[in-house]
């Protein structure tokens, strides 16, 4: 038996996205009631499909029930993964050009929830957790950094939490980022808007992204539920959408734990 752990957050209206990116919006394309009435006018009778669309209305509901929605979404909005073309304009590997094997790997969860928003993640921080759980990074591993930031600060409506989520969180320093590359890590994920520190937007210092660009290492951001895999080894399934020329992609990463 295996356990499947969902490591993604919801795709939801007005969710916090990295400053400057398109906010997530859902637009109503049609309702059951509207499409049912229109279809009835066209054919002049109630078919089985039309009766089904008008079922709630016939039962006395005054609501319009969603039938189809249109989604306005940044490639880097919700839980997402960056392409190499996003990191480096001279790299032509958009998301659909990266081999699928890169998104299906073994992974390790690292608990860094004791760090504060002011802290940078160091080699010692990561090594201490590896030692504590008798884990070793293998070539090709993904490493997922559980900071607890999303669980504590992610919010759509609370402006204070929303600001903290977008601007105040720990991130890798250059030494730890380079060290992960030396260990053969293929993918780095985190439960915050960036694998870099929250101050990066103001300083324009992105050492972790710089490292990923140099070594073609993937990075996943705005992940969730990383506490469930902290201190564990697992199989990670992290396939992106097949977006032509995609600079990144929303996705639904899943950890497969062997019970």
C-alpha positions in Angstrom: 0.0 0.0 0.0 1.1 3.6 -0.6 -0.1 6.9 0.7 -0.6 9.9 -1.7 0.1 13.3 -0.3 -1.2 16.4 -2.1 1.6 19.0 -2.0 -0.4 21.8 -3.8 -2.6 24.6 -2.6 -5.9 25.6 -4.1 -6.2 27.6 -7.4 -8.6 30.2 -6.1 -9.8 33.7 -6.8 -7.4 36.5 -5.7 -4.9 34.2 -4.1 -1.6 35.8 -3.2 0.8 35.7 -6.2 4.3 37.0 -6.5 4.1 40.8 -6.7 3.6 42.0 -10.3 2.0 38.7 -11.5 -1.6 38.4 -12.8 -4.0 37.7 -10.0 -6.1 34.5 -10.3 -9.6 35.2 -11.7 -12.6 32.9 -12.4 -15.1 34.2 -15.0 -18.5 32.6 -15.5 -18.9 31.4 -19.0 -22.3 29.8 -18.6 -24.7 28.5 -16.0 -26.8 25.4 -16.2 -30.0 27.5 -16.1 -28.9 29.8 -18.9 -27.6 27.1 -21.2 -30.7 24.9 -20.5 -33.1 27.7 -21.3 -31.2 28.6 -24.5 -31.1 25.0 -25.6 -34.9 24.7 -25.0 -35.6 27.7 -27.1 -33.5 26.2 -30.0 -35.1 22.7 -30.0 -38.6 23.6 -28.8 -38.7 20.8 -26.2 -37.0 19.5 -23.1 -34.6 16.7 -23.9 -33.0 14.7 -21.2 -29.9 17.0 -21.2 -32.1 20.1 -20.9 -34.1 18.6 -18.1 -30.9 17.9 -16.2 -29.7 21.4 -16.7 -33.0 22.8 -15.4 -33.3 20.3 -12.5 -32.4 22.6 -9.7 -34.7 25.4 -11.0 -37.6 23.0 -11.2 -36.9 22.0 -7.6 -37.4 25.6 -6.6 -33.9 27.0 -6.5 -33.5 30.6 -7.5 -29.7 30.3 -7.8 -27.7 30.2 -11.0 -25.5 27.1 -10.9 -22.0 27.1 -12.5 -21.8 25.1 -15.7 -18.5 26.3 -17.2 -15.9 28.8 -16.0 -13.0 30.6 -17.7 -9.8 30.8 -15.7 -7.4 33.8 -15.9 -4.1 32.6 -14.4 -0.5 33.4 -14.2 2.0 30.7 -15.1 3.6 31.6 -11.8 0.5 32.2 -9.7 -0.6 29.2 -7.6 1.6 26.2 -6.8 3.8 26.2 -9.8 7.2 25.2 -11.3 9.6 27.4 -13.3 11.0 26.6 -16.7 14.6 27.2 -17.6 13.6 29.9 -20.1 12.0 31.8 -17.2 15.4 31.8 -15.4 17.6 32.6 -18.4 16.6 34.3 -21.6 19.4 32.5 -23.5 18.0 29.1 -22.5 15.3 28.0 -24.9 13.9 25.2 -22.7 10.4 26.3 -22.0 8.3 24.1 -19.7 7.1 21.7 -22.4 10.6 21.1 -23.6 11.9 19.8 -20.3 12.0 16.0 -20.3 9.2 14.4 -18.3 11.8 12.4 -16.3 12.8 15.6 -14.6 9.3 15.8 -13.0 9.3 12.2 -11.7 12.0 11.7 -9.1 12.7 10.6 -5.6 12.5 13.3 -3.0 13.4 14.3 0.5 11.5 16.5 2.9 13.4 18.9 5.2 11.8 20.6 8.2 13.0 24.2 8.5 9.9 25.5 10.4 12.0 26.6 13.3 13.6 29.4 11.1 12.2 32.9 11.2 11.3 35.1 8.3 14.6 37.0 8.8 16.7 33.8 8.4 18.5 32.5 5.4 18.6 28.8 5.0 22.1 27.5 5.4 24.0 24.3 4.7 24.1 23.6 8.4 20.3 23.9 8.6 19.8 21.3 5.9 22.5 19.0 7.0 21.2 19.0 10.6 17.8 17.7 9.4 19.4 15.1 7.1 21.4 13.8 10.1 18.4 13.9 12.4 16.4 11.6 10.1 19.3 9.5 8.7 18.7 10.8 5.2 21.2 11.3 2.4 20.7 13.3 -0.8 21.1 11.1 -3.8 21.9 12.3 -7.3 18.7 13.4 -9.0 16.7 13.9 -5.8 14.1 16.7 -5.3 14.4 18.4 -2.0 11.3 20.0 -0.4 11.8 22.7 2.2 9.1 22.9 4.8 9.2 26.4 6.4 5.6 26.4 7.7 5.2 29.8 6.0 2.2 28.9 4.0 0.3 27.3 6.8 0.9 30.3 9.0 0.5 33.2 6.7 -1.4 32.3 3.5 -4.6 34.3 3.3 -6.8 35.8 0.7 -8.7 38.2 2.9 -6.4 39.1 5.8 -4.2 41.9 4.5 -1.6 41.6 7.2 -1.1 37.8 6.6 -1.2 38.4 2.9 1.6 40.9 3.1 3.7 38.6 5.3 3.1 35.7 2.9 4.3 37.7 -0.1 7.2 39.6 1.5 8.5 38.0 4.7 9.9 34.4 4.5 13.2 32.6 4.7 15.1 31.5 1.6 18.3 29.8 0.5 21.6 31.7 0.7 24.1 31.3 -2.2 26.2 28.8 -0.3 23.4 26.4 0.5 22.0 26.7 -3.1 25.4 25.9 -4.5 25.8 23.0 -2.0 22.5 21.5 -3.1 23.7 21.6 -6.7 26.9 19.9 -5.7 24.9 17.1 -4.1 23.1 16.5 -7.4 19.7 17.9 -6.5 17.5 18.1 -9.5 14.5 20.1 -8.1 13.9 22.4 -5.1 10.5 23.1 -3.7 9.3 25.4 -0.9 6.0 26.4 0.8 6.4 30.1 0.1 6.4 32.3 -3.0 10.1 31.8 -3.7 13.1 29.6 -2.9 14.9 32.9 -2.4 14.6 35.1 0.7 11.6 37.4 1.0 13.8 40.4 0.7 14.9 39.5 -2.8 12.2 41.6 -4.4 13.6 44.7 -2.8 17.3 43.8 -3.1 17.1 42.1 -6.5 19.5 39.4 -5.1 18.2 36.0 -6.2 21.1 33.6 -5.4 18.9 30.5 -5.5 17.4 31.3 -8.8 20.8 32.3 -10.1 22.1 28.8 -9.2 19.1 27.1 -10.8 19.7 29.0 -14.0 23.4 28.1 -14.0 22.8 24.4 -13.3 19.4 23.8 -14.9 17.8 22.9 -11.6 14.1 23.1 -11.3 12.3 25.0 -8.6 8.7 24.7 -7.3 7.0 27.4 -5.3 3.8 28.0 -3.3 3.7 24.4 -2.3 1.6 23.1 0.6 1.5 20.3 3.2 5.2 19.9 3.2 5.1 19.0 6.9 3.6 15.7 5.8 6.8 14.7 4.1 9.4 16.4 6.3 12.0 13.9 7.5 10.9 11.4 4.9 12.0 10.0 1.5 9.3 9.5 -1.1 8.5 9.4 -4.8 7.6 12.8 -6.2 5.2 13.2 -9.2 5.3 16.8 -10.4 4.2 17.0 -14.0 3.5 20.5 -15.4 0.9 21.4 -18.0 2.0 21.1 -21.6 2.1 24.8 -22.2 3.7 25.8 -25.5 6.5 28.2 -24.8 5.6 28.0 -21.1 7.7 30.1 -18.8 6.4 27.9 -16.0 3.3 26.0 -15.1 0.7 25.6 -12.3 0.7 21.9 -11.3 -0.4 19.5 -8.6 2.6 17.8 -7.1 2.0 14.5 -5.2 4.3 12.6 -2.9 4.0 8.9 -2.9 4.9 7.4 0.5 5.5 3.7 0.9 3.6 2.6 3.9 
